[in-house]
């Protein structure tokens, strides 16, 4: 099943892979990896996979919005 098909299924997710999170928030994967490296975005390692918890993603997005507010 493709990422788009999963997105359209309407199921609530607790976490997303980095490519899924990137599509979800509309920024590139390289930006996500830079944010993780800078310590501004928390990733969870599950085996070899890296996932972003939805709560962590929301907190990161809220912090970015606060930084860019006039």
N, C-alpha and C positions, 0 to 999 in steps of 0.2 A: 504494500500500500504506500502510495507516495505521501510526502509531507502535506501537500495540498488536500489530498483525500482525507487524511487524518484530521486536518484543521477543519474541514467541512463536516466531519462527523458530529461536531458539537459536544464532544465529551470534555469535561473539565479535567485539566491536567494539573499535577502537582509539580512537575518539572519538565524541562525541555532540553533536548540536545543543543549544543552550541549552534549548529546550522538552523534548527527550528527556532531557537530563541532569536537568532539574527533576523530571520524572516518576520518573526512576530513583532519585533520592535522597529524593524526597518533600517537597521544599520548593518554594515558589513561584518563578516566573521573576524577580519583582522582587527577591527575596532573592539570587538568583544574580547579577543585575546589580549589586546593592549590594556583594556580596563581590568581584566583579571590580573595581569602582570603588575599593574600599578596598585593593586589591592583595593580597587573601588568596587569590584564585582566579585562575588564569592561563587566559586564553582565547587561541585561535589564530584569526587571521583568514585565511580562504581566500576571496579575492574579497570579496564582500559578506557572506559568511556568517561567523558566529562559532561555533567549536566548542570543546568542552572535551575535552582528552585524558583517557583513562581513568586514566593514571598521575597526572595533575594532579588529577583528581577524587577519586581515592583519598587522595592526600596532603592535600587540603583537608578531606575528611571525617575523616581521622585527627586532623588538627590541631583541628578543631571538637570532636571527642570528648575530646581531651586537655584543652581549655579548660573543658569542662563537667564533668570528673571532680571528685568531692568532694575 
